[in-house]
């Protein structure tokens, strides 16, 4: 499935490969470093930052992230209702999950693992993920081969190329990962069945 949300929002052509960073634009997500890494990407790739809350281009950090990309990164600073999040995700090709090392921000940020909402949305939409090589994320990506792990932002470009070279493989694995790890209705059905037996 596909959506044209970002294509319509930014008036970009269908052949542009949208690499999506969904969620908080912040230092803990290394947003400025990610943006800087994208300035030398191929012309038909675009990094899109989609925020989870209302933000403004007047903010110093947003300006810093924009400038880091040389003006190439695109910014969707108006959040959407939860029932439209899949529409956002379906207009991208690949999802990025990026966190700084825990020594700076504390261990809570890397204890997310399967609890990361953005991963669930990427996978549910069959979007392969580029993921920080951190505990929790590493296990999911390694087990299902649903994306590529990286240790620093300079490795992201090669990770994108690796995914695009075998996109169907990674996309199918993303859906399998979601069905096995995130599709909670499967577990609820088992609970309901047990309750009915009592």
N, C-alpha and C positions, 0 to 999 in steps of 0.2 A: 504494500500500500504506500501511497505517496500523498503528500499535501503540498500546496504551493504557498504556505503562509509566508515564509521569508522571501520567496521569489516575488510575491506581490508586494510585501512590505518594503523591500529594498529595490524593486524593479531590476532584479537580476535574472539572467537567462537560465534556462533549464539545464544547460551544460555546465554550469558552475557547481563545483563540488563544495557543499556546505559542511563545514566542520563545526559542530555545535558544542559550546561550553554553556551548559544550562545551570543556573543557580547564582550564588553570591559572587559578585565581582569584588574581590578582596585580596589582601596580601596572603592570607592563609591558603588561598587557591592559586597563588602565584600568577595572578591575572596579568600583571605588567610583564612578567617574564614570558608568559605564553604569548602575549600580544607581540612582543619584540621578536620572538622566534618566527612568527608568521609573516613578517615583512618580506622575507626572501622566498616564500612559498611560490609555486607556479601561479601564473596569472589566473588560471581557471579554478583556483581554490580560494575560498573565503572563510575566515574564522568569524563565527557569529557568537557574540556574548548575549545570552538571554537571561535577564534578571528575574529573581523570584519576588522582588519587591520594587516599588516605585523608586527610580533613581533619576538623576539629572546630569546633563552634560556640564552644568555649572560646578559640579563637585571636582575638587582637585584630583582625587584618585582616578575618577573616570577620565578626566583629561589626560592624566599620565598614561593610562592604559591605551587610550586612543593614539596618543603621540608615539608611543612605543612601537606601534605597528606601521608607522609612516602613513597613517590614514587609511590603511587597507582593511583593518578589522571593522566589522559592522556591529552595531549595538542596538539591541531591543530592550529598552529600559522600562517598558510598561508591562507588568505581569498580566497573565491571563487567568481566567477562572480555571479551577482544577480540571474540570471536564474538557478543557481545550488543550491540556498539556500534550496529549498525544498528537494533536494537530501540529503543534510546534515541532515535536520530535520527528514526525513523519516528513517534514520539509527539509530535513538534514540527511546527510549520508553516513556520518560517523559521529559518535559522541565522545567527548573528552571528560575524563574524571581525574582531576589534578589537585593534589594537596601538598603543602610544604612538609618538610621533615618535622616529626613531633617534638624535637628538642626545643624548637622555638615557640610552639603554640600549645604544647601539652598533648598528652596521649589520647584525649577524648576524640580528637579529629581523625585518628587512624583506627579507632575501635568501631568504626561504622560498618565496614564490610557489607554484608547483605542489607544492612539498614539504610544504605544510601538510596534515597528516593530517585535521584537522577539515573543511577544504574538501572533500577527497575524499569523506568520509562524507556530508556534507550533499548534495553533488551526486549521489552514487550513489543516494541515497534520493529524489531528485527534489525536494529542498528548496532553494528560492531562497536566496541569501545576501545579507546586508547586510555590506559589506566596507569596511574602512579604505582610503582612497584613497592607496595606497602602491604603489611599483613591484612588479611580480610579480602582485599581486592585481588591479591596475588592468587589465592586459593581458587577463587571463582574463575578467573581468566585461564589459569593453568588447567583446571579440570575440564572446562567446556570448550576451550579454544575459541572463545567468542570475541577475542580482540588481541591487543598487543600491550605488553607491559613496558614501561620505560622508567629509567632512573633520573633523567633530567630532560628539560624541555628541548634540548638540541637533538634528541632522538625522535621527536614527534614526527618530523617530516618523513623519515625513513619508515616509521610505523604506519603512517597513512599510506605510503606507497605499497607496503606489504599487504595491507588490507585491501586496497583497490585492485591489486594483482590477482586476488582470489576472493572477491567480494561475496559471491554467493555462498561460499564455504563458511565464512565468518558470520554472515547474516543468518543462515540456517542454524548455526550453533548458538547464536544470540537468542533466537526464539526457543531453542531447546533448553537453554539455561534458564530462561524466564519460566517456562512451563514446569521445570523440575525444582526450582529454588524459590520462585516468587509468586507462583499462582496459588494464592492462599485458599481459594475456594476448594481446591482438592483436599486440603487438610480440614477445612470446615465440614465438608461432606462426611468425612470419616468420623468427626466428633458428633455430628448430628445422627449418624447411623448408630453410634454407640449409645447415645442418649435415648433413642427410640427403642432400643433393645431392653432398656431398664424398666 
